[in-house]
Amino acid sequence: MIRINEIKDFNDFLPLKEKWNSLLKKSTTNSVFLSHEWIRCWWEAYGREKKISIILFFEGDNLKAIGPLMVSKRIFNGLPIKSISFIENDETPHCGLLVDRSYEFSIILSTLIQHLTSQKKWDIILFRKVFENNQIYDELKCICNRRNYSLVSRKSLCSPILKIESDWDSFYSGKSQRFKKKIRYDLNRLKKQGCIEIQMHESLEQIEKVLDDIFRVGLRSWQGKKGKSIGSTKQNRLFFSKLPRALNENENGILIWTLSLDGKIISYEYHVKQKDYVYALRGEYDTRHQPVGPGVVLDSEIVRNLFNNRVRRYNMCGDPYPYKLRWTSDILPHKDIIIFNRRPYAMLLLFLESRVRPILINVLKNKKNSAHSLNMKEQGGPVCHR
């Protein structure tokens, strides 16, 4: 018989570290982004004005699953709502539940939804960035149908994955001449600007020494202009400062790559490493140096190094931007899963999500395509109509 215990105080979460990480190693999603250390750092940085709601599932005295959840107020399709969601934000590459792989996943999920839906003061249950092939979606769909709750899924992140299955020379020789020429061109232009140095910072001492420098680079990046860089907010600076020391406590860790011009850092990448798997959590460059392509140069050196250091997978995180797809065509798709309460306000949210939002997306897509076609026509370029 499964029983649950809900943690509503952050201080009650802290002593769970040993049991939490022990379960994580036995779970179907043994991910650093579900570790006790990651959740702790995240909450200390971003947890203000949110309520922690971690659900523990026991069979007897044995911990069988954990739902790392929170309750928060947010904006959803332009309207204010109260949501139950994973403990995450845009800095989190993927989310999920911790479930002992020897236990029946459907029992955990059914018990979780029964518990959450018994709490009436919520508008949506939002499970963001779940792996598309994860069984959570199919199970939730069946559970919601039985309990008469509406469920909608959205396409979420489509993260490019570089599978490292050969040596560097074999891999690089298969890249196009145009691509390799671009890298050489940017490297040569950068060298003409001054002395360049690329470094990997791995020890805690090395990382903490360059943190302020990469925060400053972030402020001068495109993300910095939007107020979304690694150094733009107190919360971001706190989170990215805490992670290295927290993850250094176990087998995971942080790698920071920097590219310096005449001794001054102008580009960086902030990576999370879990065994032979590397995640590119953040990467920014000083836009004053955009014409000489510091991001391209740094990225190529990082990929070469990963091949030579027996990394098995390189998750570039985020969406499949063209600069990522130059390295790989493999994509790891995610879903956002949304469950709506049966109250009238939640039904309005469901209508906006399932009926209005698709129309608006289609209108914006058509406007963008029309603008692109017009621009090509004005430039004398080809216009292709399908």
Steps between C-alpha positions, in 0.01 A plus 500: 500500500646834393483795738610858446661773704503860378795726581381861529803652672839541330674421830329159502635435150865560593557184712371277215824519302627146558163329445420728205819431307490130585155478338620711205767240416231230494253709300408485132625859455833514681564865411712761673210743449290292739774471762460636851787745437343645187157544665662659807696756296197574284273563796751717683528719189150496351266369770389835637121555477451131418383219726693176506286186467722193478303175497668190649359157420563217746430128499539411864816682605653490153510818291381402150446832322529878530302774328711821519215749474413859591194723509537843342321790337590565136368638174350244261392615153482854634289420807601465867474145633593278792692194387644179638819420310842344514769700682652657189538802277676581172837401650380139537570284191240233581263389776337187635415279795739280694355149497680183607534303176384185681166662592188541288515850350125517434421448869722793599352727235140408579559559873667833424214630285243384755686693768547816292144518369367470856654842561243735350691830497685461170423584139743277309748223569795575274766239427754675277791356302421130535681268257261428212560125523444499878201287603364783716295650213313182402437411863374850582266496202335180624481625859342833399246326277393279790477796740337736247780758492603672177860452389691681225858450386730746326822447314776629722878508466664311215856475628776407253704200616847422371567127529874446523560160341827548308830685526524873432683473168241260357213718618647829383597367158130433440407865552449720195786705359286812539455434870870437560591806296272713721679379815846570350385842378368606843809365675733695270299821540506460877877446501546829314326678790759388753617206707225241555490233768242224556484343844293236678440577869417184694614535860290695748781754544529557123124534455445745784786713368328561163133525609496881524663521156237283333223693674640816338517329161136400541398860563657597165333213310172493307337339802638776716321761291175313574577473871531121475873436516688297758587823681182702444324419827597436859322165477699387196832605653414317822395182320801476269735586788359230729492216247876433472547444873176300532565265208864462603375301799427192287590343165355789298667833434521831316730584209545859390663572165632847426645674197721798583628774272816667630429359845135612515215245484263575211313168470416211731301178531368366831462120495364239739672162490346172614743213448552483120208730418548878460225764495561847353299689758597855394714667236539871424745739338573872508307641202769764446708215355222343292669573160792270587280207613633415850208264564575294189868471586435400862230251402724319251778463757254366758361236263850389400593464867189296578595247233850470641383457862262207460178692547217286364220754460497877465159653566499851356180580693238753398360509147659387169655825385697485171839532672423182699370308199834552327633237738212252515158420358395286798225658710364413844136622503309595815135564585317737733197328656217712638209373713210740555280526806124464447421847633359764256817709498711194414255417221566845355872424514437171321304678225780753449764227494324249274303732268639855498874439540532271190327765286728777624809287443387427144431871431843602632667224299328616178595864568862399555506294178340787306751749636787268407362448147456876452853565622641240259301648214623852573856370502448323168529158662291191424154467650381141534131427557392156612 
